[in-house]
Every structure is written in C-alpha cells, then in structure tokens.
Amino acid sequence: MVAVRFRCGHGAPSGDGTVTISRGCPLCMLVDETQRSRSELLRRVAPAQRARLAAETRIGAEYDWRCERGHDRYTATVREALTSPGCPKCRRNAAGPSAAREAGLAYMNHGLRTRTSATEQRLRILLGERIRLHHRVNAVRIARTFYGRQEVWPDILVPQLRIAVEYDDPGRSRRAHSGLKAASDLEKDEALHEVGWDVIRIRAGGLEAISPTSIVCRALTVEVVDEVVAIMRRLRGDAAVDALAVAGVAPVAASS
C-alpha cells in the first residue's frame, strides 16, 4: 500500500516511499468548505479521542461528539458532525414549529466568516448598477440544516424578490464547484427553494448548468449580469424588478 501525505501536513510521515499529494486531505477540504476549523472539531470531540482526530484525514471516520447545546453525547462520522444538525435532540429542534416560523427570513449574521473573490465583488458592483441591493443581509434561515447550521449564505441576496445569486467557477484547482461541492451547491439551492427562494447561478469557466436558472458562460461580463436581471424578471415579473431598478437604467427584457 502506498503511503500518502497531503499538503495540509496530514497523512503518512514524510520519508522514502511517501507520495505527497498537492491538496489538503479530505477532512481539511470539508472543514474549509464548511467554514469551520479543525480546532473547533477538537473542542467538540470526546477528550479521549482528540489526539486521533488531530491527525485524521478521513471524513467517514466515526467519533464520539459532545453536543454544543449541552445535550447527550452522540456517535457520528466527521462528515455528519460538520454537515448534520448534530445530536438527535438538535435534529428534532431543527424541524420544530419555532424554526419553521423563521424559515425564509433574510438577515445579517455578523459572525459569519466568508471569503469574497474579486469576481464576486465585481458581480455585486455590476448588479448594483442595475437594481438596488440590500447590503445588510448575508444569510437566509432555512427549514433544515446545511453544514450544521439552520441557514445558508449565498453570494448575493435580493430579499425583496426572494432571489439569491451565486457565482461559481472551477478556481485555480479546476475542481471547485464540482464533485462534492456541486452536490453541496444543489443541496443549498433545494434548501432555499423549500422556503420560497429561487437561485440564479452563474456557472463560469467550463462548469455545466445544474438548474434551469443556471447561466453558463466563459467569464463574468456585462451581458451575463443583464441575463441575471432578465431571469429575475421571468421569475418575479417586470413590476417587481422595476420597483428595484436604479434610476436611469433601461429595463432588460426577459429572455424567452
């Protein structure tokens, strides 16, 4: 069996015969995708298992976890610990009446750790030249959990229309928004649909469409942003979008 070591430093010790892979291990990749940290996982795992988790690379490895809300300990894989609502009592609470009342609410989560690319910033600027954007919201409450939270955090939110806009490209690795991340994107979209939101995804750099409202393009352009607005008109109607239009900008007709 070939000994493997990952760029993050986890895996087999360095030495003769060890193959180094130029990416993080599966666990570190999932931790990064869920905007968590390995130290956070170490705080949550049963103390006797911290040393093993500190060197773990597999997302399917099982551990005993302490509930962050003080409920009973439970056994789950690392993936489940990062992406599920947590212990059985937390899962019941996620589907409870009080959670359902807030489903679909857009709000500002000041503690949210997000990274915005230069292209996403340009998208916000170009879209903001066409419609008035709400700058005091960054999350939407959902009726399930997504990576352990009862919220999702799209790139751009238009709460007046209940439309989210996402920008996807394969990144430097050419693997972003494919495989596990593509499944994650679809799960996020489904969670938003459940609470009355629609998602417009710009799929650039060779990525394929994953929904009827995907816009496939080589790169972000003015024409792509015009198509975003056209899809908004198709989804919500001209009157609703015109109410948000920036003064002096000519309406963009919805594509057939």
N, C-alpha and C positions, 0 to 999 in steps of 0.2 A: 504494500500500500504506500502511495506517495505521500510524504509529509508536506502539509500545506501551511504557509504563513501568509497572513493578509497585511495590506498596507497599514491598517489601523494598529498593528502590533499583536493581534490575537492569532491564535493557532499554534502550530508546532514551533519549537525553539529554532532560532537560526542555526544553520550548520550545513555540513555536507549532505547533499541529497534532499534538502528542503526546497520546495518550489515556492517562490514568493509571488502572490497574485496582486496586481496593481489596483486593488479596490478594497474597500472595507469588508469585513466579514458580514455575513447575512444579518447577524444581530445588530451590529453597529449601523448598517444601512437602514434597518427598520427603526432603530432608535432615532436616527437623523430624520427619517421621513415623517415620524410621528411627533417631531419637535420635542423630544424628550432627551434624557441623558442617562448614561449608564449609572452614574452616581444616584440618580433618582430610583432606578431599579434596585440598587443595592440597599437603599433605605427601606424599600418595601418588602424585600425578600426575607424569609426567616433567617435570623442571625447566623445559625449554624451553616447556612448554605451560601453565605456571601463570598467566601473565597472561591468557590466553584463558579459562581455566576460572574465574578470579576474576569475570569478567563474564558467564559463561554462564547462560542461562535454560532451555535445552532438556535434558530427561533422556535424549533419544535421541542426543545428540552423542557422537561417539567420541573417545577419548583413549588415550594410552599410559600404563599404570599400573605402578607398582613394587609387587611383592608384599610385604606386611607381614612375611612369614616368610622373606624373602630369596631366594625363587625367581625364575625368569626374568621379565622384563617381559612384559606381555600387553596386547593391544588390546581394549577393551570400551567400551560406552556408559556414561554416568554412571549410568543405572538399574541396569545389570548390575554396575557397580563397587560400588553400595550394597546390592544385594539378592542377589547371587550369592556362592558360596563363594570367588570370586577366580580365581587363575590355574589352569591345568589340573591342576597337581600338588595344589593345595589341594582341588579338586573330587574327585580320586581319594582323598585322605585322608579327606574327609567321609563317603565310603561305605565306608571300611575297617573291618576287624574290631574294632579298638580303639574306634572311635566307636560301633559297634553295641552293644558291651557296656555302654555308659553310657546308651543310649537309654531314655528314660522316667524317668530319675533327677531328682528334685526337689532343689534345693539353693539356697544363698544366694550370689548374685553381689553382692558388696559394692560393686563398681564400676559397677553398673547405674544409669543416670540415668533416673529415672522421675518422672512428674508425676501426682499423685493428686488428683482433684477432690473437692469436698466431698460430692458424692453417692456417690462410690465409698467414701469414708471412712464414710459413714452405712450403706452396704450392708455393709461389714465389721463394723460395730458390731451391726447387726440380725442378721446371720447368726451372729455370735459369741455372741449371746444364746440361740441355738438349738443350735448344735454347737460343739465345741471346735475352734478354728482353730489351725493351725501358723503361728507368726509368724516362723519362722527360715528360710523358703524364699521365693524370689521368681522362680525360673526353673526351666524343665524342659529337660533335654537331649533333643534330637530327632535323628532319623536322616537329616536333610537339613540344609540351611542356610535360615535365614529372615532376610532383610535382612543377609546376610553373616555371620550367627552360627549356631552349632550349638545354639541354644537359643531358647526363646520365653518371654515374661514376662507371663502372664495377670494380671488384676486380683487374683484370689484363688485360692489353691491349697489343695486338700484332699488332700494326698498319700496319706493312709490309704485314701481311696476312689478315688484317681486321677481326680479330677474338678476341672476348672477352672471358675471362674465369672467371666463378663465382663459389664460394664455398658456399653452403647452408647447414646448419644443424639446428635442432629444438631448439638448445640452452638449457639453464637451465630451461626455462619455458616450454619446449617441445611444444611450439606453434609457434615459429619463422618459417618463410617461409611457413606458411600455412594460409588458410583463406585470409584475406585482403592482407597479404604480398605475398602470392603465386600469387594472381591476379596482384599485383604490379610487381612481377618478370616477368610475362608473358607480361605485357604491356611494360616493359623495353626492353625485347627481340624483341617484334614486332617493337618498335621504331628503334632499331639497324638494324633489317632486312630491314626496309624501306630505309635505307641509305647505304646498301651494306655490312653490317657486319653480321657475324654469331656468335652465343653464345654457348659455351660449359659449361654446368652446372654440377658440382659435387654435387650430392644430397645424403648427408650422414645421418647416424643416424636414418634410418627408413623413410625418405622422399621418396615419389614416383617420378618417372620421369615425367617431364612436357613438354618435347620436344624430338624429335628424337635424339638430341645430348646430352641428359642427361646421366650422369654416376651415376648409383645407387650403393652405397657402404655403408658399416658399418662405415668406418672411412677413413681418408686420408692415403694412403700408396704409396710406390714407384710404385707399379703396377697400381694404379689409375692414377698417373701422366704419366706413359708410355701410358696409354689408351688415355689421353688427347692429347698427341703428335700423336698417331695413328689416332685420329679423325681429327686433323689438316691436316694430310697427305691425308685423304679421301676427305676433303673439298677443299683443295688447291693444292694437288699434291705433289709428292716427291721432285721435283726440288725446289719448293718454300720453303718447310720446310728445305731441306738440305742446302739452302743458309743461313739459320739462325742457323744451328746446331753448337753446341760447339765442338771444335776440340777434337778428341779422344773419342767421344761418339758414340757408334754403333747405326745405324738407327733402329727405331722401326717400324716394318711393320704395315700397316693399317689393322685393323680388318675387316673381311668381313661382 
